[in-house]
Amino acid sequence: MLRVLAALLATLAALLPAAPAGAQATPEGLVGIRLLEAPTDRRDDPRAQVYVVDHVEPGDVVERRFEVSSTADRPLRVSLYAAAATVEDGEFRFGDGRAENELTRWTTVEPGTVTVPPGGAAEGLLRITVPAGAGDGERYGVVWAEVQSADDGTVQAVSRVGIRTYLSVGDGEEPPSDFVVDELTAVRDDAGRPVARARVTNTGGRALDMSGQLSLTGGPGGLSAGPFDATLGTTLGIGETAPVEVVLDPALPDGPWEARLVLRSGEVERQAQGRVTFTGVAQTVPLRETGGDDRLLWPAVLAAGLVTGALLLLLLLWRRRTARAQ
């Protein structure tokens, strides 16, 4: 019974979303930072497990606990602070140094400095106090954990790792997140690698961090390939259009292939299909929309099924044991 339950719980743990930590190499070792909490109403949003993603009304206060960790073999003094960021041209761009904007003026980070023990961790608190008269719109920033190497008279190295902030302000419901896949272009780049490039437009009211996969079927000789992950790093501002690329193996045959593209940001997913061939000349193909789920609930549904199954199994075994004892 215990072995079966352990197996079920292990499978459940693998399916539930985790909160990966950002990490940065320093001369002393790796320094990482990660959120320790997220809003319960965003438990199905993978972005909210990694970044501060929220919608609030003027006058609200947002708080998040976070953890700074180190693999160094000596204590590390780490500075914690908020800095400005923008979203433009398909990128989340960090301001220079301790650049300020409206969001950073609302933000406090406590403490301002922590000493992380060797191979250990320390906690911090991010607090955003939105003024009662704040205007509607989305603001961007980052909470940095910064380490400066010992000053030995040479150039001092500064390393930092951060947590992005996407804060939407406005009365009432949160602006919806949405996007469309406008077109798909297939080509081989100068290195001979097949590249599928999707043009994506943000049609919603929140910035988007794009991810996804491309699967190929019906290739030469009935071959299938993938799924191949999209190149991460594309952040679409409200109303922006930018490419999302999937780079494939150079050994992949030219095709033709039936391409199925699945793109997502947070809980929003869109799918499209098209017939592609990878040659040295870029080819834009018409796409067929195949739908998509606004709420990516399948991991939660499957996890709930596993928990229910485990509980039913325990109940059945308990009844059998009780019957034998009687």
N, C-alpha and C positions, 0 to 999 in steps of 0.2 A: 504493500500500500504506500509506504513512504517513498519507495523508489519511483512509483508511478506519479505520485504527487510532485516529487522533485523534478521529474522530467517535464511535467506540465508547466510548473512554475518557471523553469528555465526557458522553455519555449516562449512563455508569456513575457518574460523579461527581455528576451531578444526582440520581441515585436514592439514593445512600448518605446516611444521616442525618448532618446537620451539628450542631455544637454552638453554637447561637446565644448571643450574649453579651447580658447585661442591660446597660442603659445608663441614665444619669441626666444630665439637663442641669444644668450649673452656670453661674455667671456667666462662667466662663472658657471653657467648652466642654463637650462630652460626656465623661463618665467611664464606662467600661465594665468589666465583669468577666465572665470565663468560665473554665470548667474546661479544663485542658489534657490531662486523662486521665480514663479511666473503667475499671472492672474489665472484663477480657476476657470474663468470663461474663455480662456485661450489655451486650454490644455490640449486641444487638437491641432493647434497651430505650431508647426515645428520652428518657425521663425521666432516665436515668443519664448521658446526654450533657450535660445541662443542670444537674442537681442532684446532690448527694451522696446517692445511694440505695444502701444496703448492708444486709446481714445478717451479723452477726458473733457470735462466742462470747465469753463473759467472758474477759478477759485478752488479747484481740486488739488490734492497732493498725491504724488506718485512716489512710492518707495520700493526699492529692490535691494536685497542683500546679495552680495557677490563675494567670491573667494579669489584670493591671489595665492598662487603656489609657486614653489621653486624646487629645482633639483640640485641646487648648489650645495657644496659641502661646507659652507659657512653661512652665517646669517646675512641676509640681504636687506638693505634699506630701500624701500620702494615708495615712490611718490604717487599719490592718487589724486587725479583732478579731471574736470570736465573740459572739453574743448569743442570748438565749432566744427561742423561738417556741412556739406551740400550734396545734392543729388543732381547731376547734370551730365549730358552726353553719354548716358548709359553707365555711369559710374557713381559709386558712393565715394566722395572725395573728402579727405581729412584736411582741416585747416593747418597752417604752419604753427608749430609750437603750441602755445596755449591760446590760440586764436579764440575770440569771443563772438557770440551772436546772442540773439534773444533767448534761446534755450539755455545757454550756459549761464546767463544772468539769473535764470530761475533755479539753477541746479547747485546743490552742495554735495560734496563727497566727504564722508567722515570715516576714519580719520584722514587727514591730509597726507600722512606718512605712516607706513607700517614697517615693522621689522619682521621679515619672514624667516622662521628658523630653518636650519639646514634640512633639506628634503621635506619641509613642512608646508604649512599654509596659514594664512591669516584672513580675517573677514573685514569687509568694508560695507558701507551703506550709502546708496545713492538716493537722494531726495530731490524731487522736482516740485516746487511750489508755484503753481500757475496763478498769476494775478487775476483778480476778479474781472478786470477790464481787458483781458487778453483777446485778441482778434482770432477769428477762425483761420484754420490752415494747419498744415503739417510742418513740424520743425525737425531738424536733424542735428545730432551731436554724437559725441563719443566719450566714454569714461576710460581714461588711460591709466595703466600701471606702468610707471617709468623707472628704469634702473640706469644709474650712471656708474661707469667703471671707475675704479680707483684712479685718482689723478697722480700720475707718476712723472709729470713734467712733459709728457708727450700729448698727442691728441686724445681728448677724452671721448670715449664711446658712449652714446646714449641709445638705449634700447627701450622700446615700449610696445605694449600689447593692449588692445582695448575691446570694449563692448559698445556696439553701435546703439543709438537711440533714434527711434522713429515715433515722434509724439504728435498725434492729431488732436487738435483743440476745436471744440465747437459744441453748441447746444444740441441735445437730441441724439439721434442714432449716429453711429459711426459711418462715415462715407464708405460705400462699397468698394471692394477691390475686384478688378476685372481686367482682362486683356484679350486681344485677338491675335492669331497668327496670320499675318497678311500673305506671306509667300515663303517658298522654300527654294533655295538655290543650291545646286550640286556642282562641285568643281574639284579638280586636283590642284593643290597648291604647288609652289615652286619646289618643295621637298618631295613631291610625288604622293602626298597624303590625301586621301579623299576627305573632303570637308562638306558637311551639310550645314547651310547657313539659313536660319529662319529669321524673318523680319517680324518683330513683335511690337505691338502698340499697346500702351497702357491706356485703357479706356475707363478706368475707375478713378477713385478719389484718394488712393493711398499709393505710396511708392512700392515697388515690387522688387524682390530679389529672385531672379530666375534660376531654375534648375530643371532637369529633365533628362530623358533618354530617347534615343533613336533606335528602333528595331528594323531590321531588313529581312524580307522574305521574298520567295519567288525569284531568286537570283539565278545565274547560269547553272544549269544542271539541277535546279530545284534547291539551291543552297539557301540557308538562312544564316543570319549573323546578328550579334548583339544580345541584349541592349548595350548601347554605347552611351556613356554619360556626357551631358552637355558641359562645356567649359564654364566653370563658375566665375562669378565676378560681375555679371551684368546686373545692374540695378537701374530700373526704369523709373524716372520721375513721372509725376502726373502729366498725362498727355504726350509723353515722349515715345519715340519709336527708335529701336536699336536692334542690331543683330544678336542672335544667340547661336553660337557655333557648337557643332559636334565634330570632333576630329577623329578619323577612323584609321585603321591600320593600313600602311602603304601596300601590303600584299592583297588587300581586298580587290576582287575583280571589278571591272568597270560597271558591270550590270548588263541590262537594266535590272533594277530592284523595285520592289514595292516597299516604300518607306512609311513607317508609322512613327509619328513624332508625338511624344507626351511631354508637355511643359507644365510647370507648376510654380506657384509662389504662395507660400503659406498654405492656406486651405483651398486655394483656387487652382483648378486643373483644367487644361484644355488639350484636346487631341486633334490631330489632322493626319491625313494620308495623301501620298502622291507617288507617282512613278518617276524614279530618278536614275540617271546614269552619270558616273564620275569620269569626266574626261578633262583635258587641259583647258577646255572652253566652258565657261560658266553657263549653266543651264537652269533657268527658272521654270519651275513646274507649277501647274495649278494644283491647289490643295482641296481635298474633300474633308469637310468638318465631320468628325466622328463623335462629337459630344465630349463631355467631361463633367466631373463632379465638382461642384463648388465646395463641398465639404469632404475632405479626404478621410472618411470614417472607417475604411476597411480595417486598419490596424486595431482601432478601438473595438469594432464589432467582433473581430476574431479573438481579441484578448478577452472580451466579455464572455464569449463562447467557451474559451478554455477554462476560465474561472468557474463558470457554471458547471462545466463537465467535471472539474475537479471536486466541486462540492457535492454533486450528485454521486460521484464515485465513493467519496468518503461516507455519505449517508447510507449507500448500499452496503458497504463493507461493515459499517457499524451495526446495521440491522441484522446482517448475517451472523456477526459475532454474538449479538444479543440473543438471537434465536438459538444458537448452539449452546450458549450458557444456560438458557432456560430448559 
